[in-house]
């Protein structure tokens, strides 16, 4: 399963969350996650589907393996540490998958 972080270049909140995600072992989370970063300011992306994230970054979303549907996760607290972030991800991913 893929996890996306939608970011804006130079955004301190985006950089902090991205670094936290890089520092934890996403493969330990069930289901296993593959990390992808998307810069919403890329012109080809901004004019279309990611314009809605303009004032919301950083945004986390997952892409279901079977349906390829992208599901946004709830806003995440910038205060979460490594273990807390892993637990938050597992909980919210499972909730998102069960609701869709």
Backbone as CSV, one residue per row, in Angstrom:
resi,resn,N_x,N_y,N_z,CA_x,CA_y,CA_z,C_x,C_y,C_z
1,UNK,0.854,-1.169,0.000,0.000,0.000,0.000,0.897,1.228,0.000
2,UNK,0.478,2.239,-0.700,1.254,3.477,-0.778,0.705,4.501,0.202
3,UNK,1.629,5.258,0.801,1.238,6.412,1.613,1.845,7.632,0.941
4,UNK,1.028,8.651,0.783,1.460,9.888,0.146,1.508,10.997,1.175
5,UNK,2.496,11.861,1.040,2.508,13.099,1.788,2.504,14.216,0.745
6,UNK,1.468,15.033,0.817,1.346,16.172,-0.083,1.992,17.355,0.620
7,UNK,3.003,17.939,-0.020,3.818,18.976,0.608,3.940,20.196,-0.286
8,UNK,4.477,21.223,0.306,4.827,22.446,-0.410,6.289,22.734,-0.091
9,UNK,7.064,23.027,-1.076,8.484,23.318,-0.896,8.659,24.492,0.074
10,UNK,9.520,24.305,1.077,9.795,25.356,2.045,8.850,25.387,3.235
11,UNK,7.889,24.482,3.284,6.928,24.424,4.388,7.570,23.681,5.559
12,UNK,7.712,24.359,6.698,8.379,23.735,7.850,7.559,22.579,8.427
13,UNK,6.241,22.681,8.413,5.406,21.569,8.894,5.534,20.354,7.974
14,UNK,5.590,20.608,6.679,5.752,19.523,5.707,7.090,18.821,5.907
15,UNK,8.149,19.610,6.044,9.484,19.035,6.216,9.580,18.228,7.502
16,UNK,8.985,18.730,8.585,9.033,18.033,9.868,8.321,16.678,9.771
17,UNK,7.126,16.646,9.186,6.384,15.399,9.062,7.092,14.437,8.117
18,UNK,7.598,14.953,7.020,8.322,14.117,6.058,9.534,13.462,6.735
19,UNK,10.283,14.210,7.529,11.445,13.663,8.225,11.040,12.600,9.238
20,UNK,9.934,12.810,9.926,9.445,11.812,10.877,9.064,10.520,10.160
21,UNK,8.399,10.645,9.014,8.009,9.458,8.250,9.227,8.702,7.723
22,UNK,10.244,9.434,7.333,11.467,8.814,6.837,12.183,8.068,7.962
23,UNK,12.121,8.613,9.185,12.850,8.038,10.316,12.192,6.806,10.924
24,UNK,10.907,6.595,10.684,10.279,5.382,11.218,10.289,4.305,10.136
25,UNK,10.225,3.058,10.551,10.224,1.950,9.605,8.788,1.680,9.155
26,UNK,8.421,2.214,8.016,7.056,2.073,7.513,6.713,0.629,7.157
27,UNK,7.709,-0.195,6.932,7.458,-1.594,6.585,6.977,-2.402,7.793
28,UNK,7.177,-1.876,9.005,6.696,-2.537,10.220,5.207,-2.304,10.453
29,UNK,4.663,-1.305,9.792,3.255,-0.957,9.965,2.419,-1.905,9.118
30,UNK,1.305,-2.330,9.677,0.394,-3.222,8.956,-0.760,-2.404,8.414
31,UNK,-1.048,-2.382,7.145,-0.310,-3.013,6.066,0.994,-2.266,5.779
32,UNK,1.936,-2.942,5.139,3.227,-2.329,4.820,3.002,-1.144,3.891
33,UNK,3.767,-0.083,4.148,3.576,1.155,3.407,4.796,1.511,2.571
34,UNK,4.533,2.043,1.411,5.575,2.573,0.541,5.389,4.085,0.493
35,UNK,6.422,4.837,0.821,6.367,6.286,0.986,6.542,7.014,-0.340
36,UNK,5.649,7.994,-0.597,5.733,8.839,-1.787,5.459,10.280,-1.398
37,UNK,6.241,11.180,-1.934,6.074,12.619,-1.680,5.567,13.291,-2.947
38,UNK,4.573,14.172,-2.785,4.035,14.909,-3.922,4.055,16.394,-3.592
39,UNK,4.766,17.159,-4.406,4.830,18.613,-4.262,3.612,19.198,-4.965
40,UNK,2.695,19.765,-4.200,1.448,20.258,-4.808,1.652,21.490,-5.668
41,UNK,2.817,22.122,-5.587,3.064,23.311,-6.392,3.557,23.003,-7.799
42,UNK,3.776,21.717,-8.089,4.109,21.379,-9.472,2.941,21.810,-10.347
43,UNK,3.205,22.571,-11.376,2.145,23.154,-12.194,1.184,22.107,-12.728
44,UNK,1.712,20.988,-13.198,0.849,19.962,-13.777,-0.081,19.333,-12.743
45,UNK,0.300,19.371,-11.466,-0.554,18.830,-10.411,-1.481,19.895,-9.842
46,UNK,-0.953,21.102,-9.641,-1.710,22.152,-8.962,-2.973,22.514,-9.726
47,UNK,-2.875,22.594,-11.026,-4.040,23.045,-11.792,-5.177,22.022,-11.783
48,UNK,-4.870,20.804,-11.393,-5.898,19.766,-11.417,-6.295,19.321,-10.017
49,UNK,-5.989,18.085,-9.707,-6.575,17.452,-8.539,-6.002,17.845,-7.192
50,UNK,-4.818,18.439,-7.100,-4.251,18.722,-5.790,-4.411,20.177,-5.358
51,UNK,-5.111,20.962,-6.148,-5.344,22.351,-5.782,-6.095,22.447,-4.450
52,UNK,-6.892,21.443,-4.126,-7.668,21.467,-2.894,-6.780,21.429,-1.645
53,UNK,-5.530,20.998,-1.785,-4.610,20.932,-0.644,-3.840,22.240,-0.438
54,UNK,-4.160,23.259,-1.208,-3.409,24.505,-1.210,-3.130,25.042,0.193
55,UNK,-4.133,25.077,1.049,-3.970,25.629,2.404,-4.003,24.545,3.467
56,UNK,-3.834,23.298,3.066,-3.965,22.173,3.993,-2.671,21.413,4.247
57,UNK,-1.626,21.642,3.480,-0.406,20.838,3.604,0.209,20.962,4.989
58,UNK,0.819,19.913,5.486,0.982,18.609,4.872,-0.276,17.764,5.004
59,UNK,-0.547,16.980,3.985,-1.695,16.073,3.972,-1.168,14.659,3.744
60,UNK,-1.652,13.730,4.555,-1.319,12.317,4.370,-2.505,11.607,3.731
61,UNK,-2.207,10.702,2.829,-3.249,9.908,2.179,-2.673,8.542,1.848
62,UNK,-3.551,7.579,1.727,-3.135,6.239,1.328,-3.817,5.883,0.015
63,UNK,-3.185,4.988,-0.712,-3.755,4.502,-1.973,-3.973,3.016,-1.824
64,UNK,-5.225,2.620,-1.927,-5.567,1.209,-1.808,-4.939,0.419,-2.954
65,UNK,-4.447,-0.743,-2.627,-3.787,-1.583,-3.634,-4.763,-2.070,-4.699
66,UNK,-5.938,-2.497,-4.271,-6.897,-3.092,-5.211,-7.641,-2.045,-6.037
67,UNK,-8.269,-1.097,-5.369,-9.118,-0.143,-6.075,-8.368,1.077,-6.599
68,UNK,-7.147,1.276,-6.116,-6.331,2.450,-6.487,-6.948,3.766,-6.005
69,UNK,-7.924,3.677,-5.112,-8.576,4.852,-4.561,-7.647,5.537,-3.563
70,UNK,-7.580,6.875,-3.613,-6.770,7.641,-2.670,-7.673,8.125,-1.545
71,UNK,-7.286,7.784,-0.321,-8.070,8.116,0.876,-7.249,9.041,1.761
72,UNK,-7.779,10.232,2.007,-7.098,11.177,2.902,-7.206,10.697,4.344
73,UNK,-6.120,10.882,5.080,-6.118,10.577,6.502,-6.400,11.857,7.277
74,UNK,-6.844,11.747,8.529,-7.099,12.955,9.332,-5.818,13.775,9.524
75,UNK,-6.011,15.036,9.877,-4.858,15.902,10.186,-4.059,15.269,11.302
76,UNK,-2.770,15.426,11.236,-1.874,14.797,12.210,-1.210,15.863,13.071
77,UNK,-1.093,15.581,14.347,-0.446,16.511,15.267,1.057,16.551,14.996
78,UNK,1.643,17.725,14.882,3.092,17.819,14.679,3.881,17.403,15.925
79,UNK,3.197,17.192,17.027,3.865,16.821,18.282,4.117,15.327,18.430
80,UNK,3.552,14.502,17.559,3.723,13.059,17.675,5.180,12.659,17.465
81,UNK,5.664,11.790,18.328,7.022,11.242,18.216,6.956,9.938,17.426
82,UNK,8.102,9.300,17.208,8.203,8.133,16.336,7.197,7.028,16.659
83,UNK,7.213,6.503,17.889,6.292,5.421,18.238,4.839,5.869,18.187
84,UNK,4.586,7.085,18.615,3.222,7.621,18.563,2.758,7.750,17.120
85,UNK,3.645,8.176,16.248,3.310,8.328,14.831,3.000,6.967,14.207
86,UNK,3.785,5.946,14.524,3.516,4.604,14.003,2.145,4.105,14.446
87,UNK,1.831,4.284,15.721,0.524,3.858,16.240,-0.599,4.649,15.586
88,UNK,-0.396,5.954,15.432,-1.393,6.815,14.792,-1.649,6.335,13.364
89,UNK,-0.575,6.050,12.629,-0.718,5.589,11.246,-1.491,4.277,11.170
90,UNK,-1.101,3.297,11.993,-1.794,2.006,11.975,-3.280,2.169,12.272
91,UNK,-3.577,2.935,13.298,-4.978,3.138,13.701,-5.777,3.822,12.593
92,UNK,-5.269,4.929,12.081,-6.020,5.714,11.110,-6.094,5.064,9.736
93,UNK,-5.088,4.303,9.368,-5.150,3.570,8.112,-6.207,2.476,8.192
94,UNK,-6.233,1.758,9.293,-7.244,0.707,9.462,-8.662,1.285,9.503
95,UNK,-8.832,2.408,10.163,-10.145,3.067,10.188,-10.542,3.475,8.772
96,UNK,-9.611,4.083,8.029,-9.899,4.541,6.666,-10.253,3.373,5.752
97,UNK,-9.539,2.278,5.886,-9.801,1.117,5.027,-11.138,0.467,5.375
98,UNK,-11.485,0.434,6.649,-12.749,-0.172,7.055,-13.959,0.692,6.705
99,UNK,-13.747,2.001,6.559,-14.855,2.907,6.236,-15.091,3.021,4.734
100,UNK,-14.177,2.492,3.936,-14.331,2.602,2.480,-14.531,1.286,1.810
